[in-house]
Amino acid sequence: MVTEVIPKSFSRFSSPIGCKPFYLLALLSILLVLTLILSLTLGSVAIPLKDLSQVLLGQGSHTVDKTVILDIRLPRALAAAFGGAALAVSGLLLQIFFRNPIVDPYVLGVSSGATLVVALLMLTGFSLGMGSVSPFLVTLAALIGALGVVVLVMAIANRVKSVVTLLVIGLMIGYLCSAVVNILMTFAEKENLHNFILWTLGSFSGFDWREVEILAPVGGVLLAAAYLLSKPLNALLLGEDYAQSMGVKIKKLRRGTVLISSALTALVTAFAGPVAFIGLASPHLARLILGTSDNKILIPATILLGATVTTLCDLLARISFSPVELPISAITSLLGAPIVISLLMKRRTSL
């Protein structure tokens, strides 16, 4: 019954809106830029707009401002923007694919796989012969775990015809990984357990340019690939029979959607840990704002909204109780949960 809800809700938002999307996308772009500026100026060290512009233009002479902006805040803000865009589009693709409005990027177990390998690393002291668990090693472990689940899910997707079956298998993978993690947590030392729990809450702190240089181009290619799927995904909204009549190769589309969404999630999880609600709430917000389910418009809007919301939440996590920094998932959950509840209540009353 759940799978029948999403086509109706999509059709509610499908309406001819003329040139409206262009202005809305422009407005969302401006909002993203303003959010990035706020992220660069606000913090324990307040930096005026004039000084910010001088540093970005290479004219500033204040070394402290240069260090804070170029080495700390700018790579972190860009990482949050790209990470949020990736999670938002991943959530959108999976919501369309499963025809389920409450699907998020982690439903296929990608985050659980990353968490399992990180738990093996952080909670058991298995550090590959290194003296301590470095951030690079944690990122590598998360990437290995996430990509391992991606490979497993792709293998299952090639053999399973029903999307519901694939969804259930993804959930079961998550439960299995969580069971092992819970066992490891039971026997872990306090300090290791504390560090691990902080990682599971997600954070964009500590990002440097080397990590951004990986996250941005790889994420950009995957986002472009997602946009190329917009036309066949539009056909899929009207049913598989209609999509096949329009020349869409369903099996190929399924593989591409699962691969791109899982790869986007794996990329962000490897660098920032699990970040809650962005992939669930951003697609719904984009549909409400644009009033359409046309993915040629919806995907760019979701990219902009995901980037803006994540950057804003990262800023709030950083400055709310400065110098103590909150996990970003605490902020995204506080903002995202009421939005999702209100959306579900709206759908309930409209059906």
N, C-alpha and C positions, 0 to 999 in steps of 0.2 A: 504493500500500500504506500510505503514511503516513496518508492520510485515514481509514483504517479503524481506526486505533489509538484515536483519541480517544473514540468512543462506548463502547468496551469499558472504557476507563479511567474514563469518567464513570459508567458503570453500577456499577463497583466501589464508588463512593462514595455511591450512591443507596440510602439506607436510612431507614426511619421513625425519627426521633430525638425525637419528642414535644416537650417544652418545652425541651429542651437548647439549641437555638439561641439562645433569648432570654438565657439565662445566659452563654453564650459571647460573644454580641454585647455584653452589659453588661461582661463582663470585658475584652474588647478595647477598649471605650470608656474604661474606667478606665486601661488600659495606655497608651492614647494621651495621656490627660491627664497621667499621670505622666511620660511622655516629654517632653511640652511643658514641664512644670515643670523637668525636668532641663536642657532646652535653654535655659531662661531663667536658671537659677541658675549653671550651670557655664560656665567660660571663663577668659580671662586675668584678668578681674575677677570674683572669686567673690562671689555675692550670697546672703546667708542667706534662708531661707524667710520669716522674719518680715518682712524688708525687702521681699521680693518681694510679699507679700500687701498690705503697706501701699501700695506703688506702684500695684498693680493696682486697689486700692480708692480711690485718689486721696488717701491720707492721708500718704504719704511726703513728707519735706521735703528729702531728700538729692538734690541736683540731678544728681550723677554717676550714681547708681543709676537715676534717672528716665530720663536720656538713654540709658544702656546698655540698659535694658529696653524702654522704649517706642519709641525711635527706631531701635534696631539689632537687638536679639534678637527681640522680639515679631513685627515684620513678617517677619523671616527665618524664624522658626519656623512661622508661619502659611503662608507661601509654600511651605515644604518640605512641610507637611502637605497642603495643597491640591494641590500638584504631584504628590506621591506618590500621592494618591488618584486623580487624573486618569489618571496613567500605568498604575496597577494595573487600573483599570476598562477602559481602552483595550485593555490586553493580554488581559483576560478576554473581552471582546467578540470580539476577533479570533481567539482560540483556539477559541471556540465556532463562529464563522462559518466558519473554515477547517478545523475539526475536526482541528487540529494542535496538539500539546502544546508545541511549541517555537517558536511564533509570538510575537513581541513587538510593541509598538506601532509600531516603526520599519520593519516589514516592507514596508509599502506605499510607502516612499520619502519619507515626510514629513520625517524628520530630514535626509535627504540633500538635499532641496530647500532646507531652511533653511540647511544647511551651505554649499551652493553659493553662495547669494546673500551670505551673510556672508563667504565667501572672496573673492568679487568686491569686497566693500567693504573688507575688512581687508588683503588681500594685494596689491591693485592700486592702493590709494589713491583709489579712486573714492568720494568722500565727498559727492556731490551739492552741490558748491560750498562745503562747510563746511571750516573750517581743519583740524579733526581729527575722528577717528572717535569720537564720543561713545557711551556705553552706550545711550542712547535710540536712536541711529541703528542700532546693532548689533541691538537688539531689533526695530526696525521692519524691518530687512533680513531677519532670521530669520522674522518673521511673514509677510512677503511671499513668501519662498521656500516656507515650509510651506503656506500657503494656496494658492499656485500649484499645488503637487503635489496638494493636496486636490481642487481643481477638476478637474485632469487625471484623477485616480483615479476621481472620481465620473462623469466623462464616459465613461471606459472601462467602469466597472461597469454603466452603462446599456446598453452594447452587447455585453458579454461575458456569456455564460450560466454558464460554468464558473468556480467559485471557484478552482480550481487554476490556470486561465489567468490570473485576476486576480492571484493570488499571484505567479506567475512574472513578470508584467508589472511588478508593484510592485518585485520584486527587480531587474529590468533597469533600471528608472528609477533605483534606488539606485546600481547599477554605473555608469551613464552620468554621474550627478552626481559620483560619487567619482572617475571618470577625469578630469573637468574640474578638480576640486579638486586632484588630485595634480599636474596640469600647472601650475596656479597656484602650488602650493607649491614646485615646482622652481625657479621664477624669483623667488620672494619674498625680500625682505630679511629678515635674521635677526630683528630686533626684531618686525616684523610677523608673521613665522612663529611666533615664540614666543607672542605674544598670541593668535593664532588657535588654536594647539594647546591652550592653556589653556581657551579657550572651548569647544572640541569635547569636553572632558572633563567639562563641566557644573559648575555651581556656583549656590548660592542666596545667595551673599554679595552685599551691596550692595542688597538689596531694601529699598524704602521703601514707605510707606503708599499712595502713588499707584499703584504696581504691584500691591500686594495688593488694592486696591479694584477693579482690573480682573480679576485672576486669580480672586479668590474668587467674585464673583457670576456671572461667565461660566462658570467651572468648575462652580459649584453647579447652574446651569441644565442644563448638559450631563450632569452626573451624575444629576440627576433624570430627564432624558430617557432615560438608559441604564436606569434602574430601571423605567421604563414599558415597556421592551422585554423585561422578565424573563419574562412569560408566553409570548409567541410564541417566545422563545429556548428556553424549556423544551420547547415542542413540537418545535422544530427539532432538539433533541438526539436525538429518536426517528426522525429522517429527514424529508426534504422531503415525501414522500407523506403521512405522518401529519400533518405540520403543515398541509398544504393541506386535508386532511380535517377539521381542526379550525377551518377558516376563516381560517388565516393567509395573508396575501398575501405570497408569498415574495419577489417582486421589490421590493415596498415595504420589507419587512424588511431585505433586502440593502442597499438604499440607506441606510436609517436607521442600520444598524449601521456601515457603512463611514464615513458622514458623521460620526456622533457620535465614533467611535473616532479618526478622523483629526483632527477638530477638537480633541479633548482633547489629543492628542499635539502638534499644532501650537501650542496655547496654552502648554503647558509649555516646549516647545523654544524658543519665541520669547523667553521671559523668562529661562530658566535654562540653555539649551543642551541637548544630548543627555544624558540621565541613564540609565545602563545598568542592566539586570537587574530594575528595580522592576516593570515591566510583565510580565516573564517569570516571576519567582519568586513574586510576591504571590498571583496566582490559585491556584497550586499549593498554597501554604501554607494558603490559606483552605479549599480542598477537604479537605486533610488534617486540619485542626483541626475543621471542622464535620462532616466525613463525609457530605457531600451535594453534589449538583450542582444543587439547586433554586436558580435564580438570584434568586428573591425573597429568599433568605437569603444567598446567595453574594455578590451585589453589595454589600450593606451591609458584609459581613465583609471583602470585598476593599478597599472604601474605607477602612475602619478600619486594616487591616493595611498597606496601601500608605502611608497617612499616618504610621503609627507607625514603620515600617521606614525610610522616607525621612527623617523627623525625627531618628531615632536615628543614621542614617548621616551626616547633615549635622552633627550634634553631634560625632561621632567625627572627621569631616574637619576640624572647627574646632579641637578641643582635643588631638588625638593628638600633634602636633608643634608646638604653639603656641610662638612667634607665626607659624610657617609653616603655611599652610592647605593641606590636600590637596584635590585635585579629588574631588567626591562620587562620581563614577563609579569611582574607584579603590577606595573603601570598599564601594560596592554590589556591585562585581564580586568583591571578596574574600569577601564574605558570600554573595552570590547564587550564584556558580558552584558551590561544593560542594553547596549545596541542590539545584540543578537536576540535577547529576550523580547525587546519591543518589536523586532521584525517578525519573530515567530508568533507573537500575540496578534500582530496585524494580519498575518496570513491565516491564523486560526479563525479570526472573525470574518475574513473575506471569503473563506471557502464554504 
